[in-house]
Amino acid sequence: RYSAKGNWVAACLQSMLQSNASAARVLSSVCSAGDGNKEGMLCSGCTDVTGFGLLGHLLEMIQCSEDDTSRLEADSKSGLSSKCSVELILNDIPLLPGAAECVKNGILSSLQPQNIRCARAIGNATAGNGHATYPLLFDPQTSGGLLAAVAPSVADECITALKAAGYLSASVIGRVVAREDDEFAPVVTLVV
């Protein structure tokens, strides 16, 4: 209690006040190329990061892509596809000021322990041990940003457009890869 610095709280409040609506419009605009079929699909999924944390919402996107194999086939143009895995780059995940310090001091959300169950989907979870970002993968958000699966061919354009629209923390945080044909293959691999 009373451990957060004023500038940390101000940055957190500013982040929560920034609507995702403009970001969604930017993604829609950049990714609207193509004819809407799987060959032209440049954004195959998008969600706001809220109570399940970044990892929980990423897993939901992967599950939805597997449940909808009639629409999403393994295809280099569309983001998530059936039987996919995600390489999540811990150093590229933007953090709010003070977030790493709070974790280091044992200050975590009361809901974070519930979200840790998602760690079982990470093939190399021990690689995250000691990394400041790892515990924050499970941090529930009140008003987090958007997580979108976009084709590599438009990723840089999306980031540039998002930053121009005021989303200065917009980042590519991973990549979608084909999952091994093994029911026990990891769904997420951490890159540290």
C-alpha positions as CSV (number, residue, x, y, z in Angstrom):
1,R,0.0,0.0,0.0
2,Y,1.2,3.5,-1.0
3,S,4.3,2.0,-2.7
4,A,3.6,3.3,-6.2
5,K,5.2,6.6,-7.3
6,G,3.0,9.4,-8.5
7,N,4.4,9.3,-12.0
8,W,3.7,5.5,-12.2
9,V,0.1,6.1,-11.2
10,A,-0.3,9.0,-13.7
11,A,1.1,6.9,-16.5
12,C,-1.2,4.0,-15.6
13,L,-4.3,6.3,-15.5
14,Q,-3.3,7.9,-18.9
15,S,-3.0,4.4,-20.4
16,M,-6.4,3.4,-19.1
17,L,-8.0,6.5,-20.4
18,Q,-6.7,6.0,-23.9
19,S,-9.5,4.3,-25.9
20,N,-8.8,1.3,-28.1
21,A,-11.4,2.6,-30.6
22,S,-8.9,4.5,-32.7
23,A,-6.4,1.7,-32.6
24,A,-9.0,-0.7,-33.9
25,R,-9.8,1.7,-36.7
26,V,-6.0,1.9,-37.6
27,L,-5.7,-1.9,-37.6
28,S,-8.8,-2.2,-39.8
29,S,-7.6,0.4,-42.2
30,V,-4.1,-1.1,-42.6
31,C,-5.4,-4.6,-42.8
32,S,-8.3,-4.0,-45.1
33,A,-6.2,-5.0,-48.2
34,G,-7.2,-8.2,-49.9
35,D,-10.6,-9.6,-50.9
36,G,-11.6,-11.0,-47.5
37,N,-10.8,-14.6,-48.2
38,K,-8.0,-16.3,-46.3
39,E,-5.4,-15.4,-49.0
40,G,-6.1,-11.7,-48.5
41,M,-6.6,-11.7,-44.7
42,L,-4.0,-9.5,-43.1
43,C,-5.5,-9.5,-39.6
44,S,-6.9,-12.7,-38.4
45,G,-7.8,-11.8,-34.8
46,C,-7.8,-8.9,-32.3
47,T,-8.8,-8.6,-28.6
48,D,-8.5,-6.2,-25.8
49,V,-6.2,-7.3,-23.0
50,T,-8.3,-7.3,-19.8
51,G,-8.9,-9.7,-16.9
52,F,-7.1,-12.8,-18.2
53,G,-3.9,-10.9,-18.8
54,L,-1.8,-10.9,-21.9
55,L,-1.1,-14.6,-21.9
56,G,-4.7,-15.6,-21.2
57,H,-6.0,-13.5,-24.1
58,L,-3.3,-14.8,-26.4
59,L,-4.3,-18.4,-25.6
60,E,-7.9,-17.5,-26.3
61,M,-6.9,-16.2,-29.7
62,I,-5.0,-19.4,-30.5
63,Q,-7.9,-21.5,-29.3
64,C,-10.3,-19.6,-31.5
65,S,-8.1,-20.0,-34.5
66,E,-8.0,-23.8,-33.9
67,D,-11.8,-23.9,-33.4
68,D,-12.3,-22.1,-36.7
69,T,-10.3,-24.2,-39.1
70,S,-12.8,-23.9,-41.9
71,R,-11.9,-20.2,-42.1
72,L,-8.3,-20.2,-41.1
73,E,-5.9,-22.6,-42.7
74,A,-2.1,-22.6,-42.1
75,D,-1.3,-19.7,-44.4
76,S,1.7,-17.4,-44.3
77,K,-0.5,-14.3,-45.0
78,S,-3.0,-14.7,-42.1
79,G,-1.9,-14.2,-38.5
80,L,-3.2,-17.0,-36.4
81,S,-4.0,-20.3,-38.0
82,S,-5.0,-23.8,-37.0
83,K,-2.3,-25.7,-35.2
84,C,-0.2,-22.6,-34.5
85,S,2.2,-21.7,-31.8
86,V,3.4,-18.3,-30.7
87,E,6.9,-17.2,-29.9
88,L,6.5,-14.4,-27.4
89,I,9.5,-12.0,-27.1
90,L,9.6,-10.9,-23.5
91,N,11.9,-8.0,-24.0
92,D,9.6,-6.5,-26.6
93,I,6.5,-6.4,-24.5
94,P,5.9,-2.8,-23.4
95,L,5.5,-2.3,-19.7
96,L,4.0,0.7,-17.9
97,P,6.5,2.7,-15.8
98,G,6.9,1.1,-12.4
99,A,5.4,-2.3,-13.3
100,A,8.7,-4.2,-13.1
101,E,9.5,-2.5,-9.8
102,C,6.2,-3.4,-8.3
103,V,6.6,-7.0,-9.3
104,K,10.2,-7.0,-7.9
105,N,8.7,-5.8,-4.6
106,G,6.1,-8.5,-4.6
107,I,3.2,-6.1,-5.4
108,L,0.9,-8.1,-7.7
109,S,-2.8,-8.0,-8.5
110,S,-5.0,-10.2,-6.2
111,L,-6.3,-11.9,-9.4
112,Q,-2.8,-12.6,-10.8
113,P,-2.6,-16.1,-9.1
114,Q,-5.7,-17.2,-10.9
115,N,-4.2,-16.3,-14.3
116,I,-0.9,-18.2,-13.6
117,R,-2.7,-21.4,-14.6
118,C,-2.1,-20.3,-18.2
119,A,1.6,-21.0,-17.6
120,R,1.1,-24.6,-18.5
121,A,0.7,-23.6,-22.1
122,I,4.3,-22.3,-22.2
123,G,6.8,-24.9,-23.4
124,N,9.7,-23.3,-21.7
125,A,8.2,-21.4,-18.8
126,T,11.4,-21.7,-16.7
127,A,13.1,-19.4,-19.3
128,G,11.0,-16.6,-17.9
129,N,12.2,-17.1,-14.3
130,G,13.8,-13.9,-13.1
131,H,12.6,-11.9,-16.1
132,A,10.8,-8.8,-15.0
133,T,8.1,-9.2,-17.7
134,Y,7.2,-12.8,-17.0
135,P,4.9,-12.3,-14.0
136,L,3.2,-9.5,-15.9
137,L,2.1,-12.0,-18.6
138,F,-0.5,-13.1,-16.0
139,D,-1.5,-9.6,-14.8
140,P,-5.2,-8.8,-15.2
141,Q,-5.8,-5.4,-16.8
142,T,-8.7,-3.1,-16.2
143,S,-8.2,-1.4,-19.6
144,G,-5.3,-2.9,-21.5
145,G,-4.4,-2.3,-25.1
146,L,-5.2,-4.4,-28.1
147,L,-3.5,-7.7,-29.0
148,A,-3.8,-8.3,-32.8
149,A,-2.6,-11.1,-35.1
150,V,-1.5,-9.4,-38.3
151,A,0.4,-10.7,-41.3
152,P,4.2,-10.1,-41.1
153,S,3.9,-8.1,-44.4
154,V,1.9,-5.3,-42.7
155,A,3.3,-5.5,-39.1
156,D,5.7,-2.6,-39.5
157,E,3.0,-0.5,-41.2
158,C,0.6,-1.2,-38.4
159,I,3.1,-0.2,-35.7
160,T,4.0,3.0,-37.6
161,A,0.3,3.9,-38.0
162,L,-0.6,3.1,-34.4
163,K,2.3,5.3,-33.1
164,A,1.2,8.1,-35.4
165,A,-2.3,7.8,-33.9
166,G,-0.9,8.2,-30.4
167,Y,-0.3,4.6,-29.3
168,L,3.4,5.1,-28.5
169,S,3.9,1.7,-26.9
170,A,2.6,-0.2,-30.0
171,S,5.0,-3.1,-30.6
172,V,5.5,-6.4,-32.3
173,I,5.8,-8.8,-29.4
174,G,6.0,-12.1,-31.1
175,R,5.4,-14.2,-34.1
176,V,3.1,-17.0,-35.1
177,V,4.7,-20.3,-36.2
178,A,3.4,-23.7,-37.1
179,R,3.0,-26.0,-34.2
180,E,4.6,-29.4,-34.2
181,D,2.2,-32.2,-35.0
182,D,2.2,-33.4,-31.4
183,E,-0.7,-33.0,-29.0
184,F,1.7,-32.0,-26.3
185,A,3.7,-29.5,-28.3
186,P,3.9,-26.1,-26.6
187,V,1.4,-23.5,-27.6
188,V,3.7,-20.6,-26.5
189,T,7.5,-20.4,-26.4
190,L,9.2,-17.6,-24.6
191,V,12.0,-15.8,-26.3
192,V,14.4,-14.1,-23.8
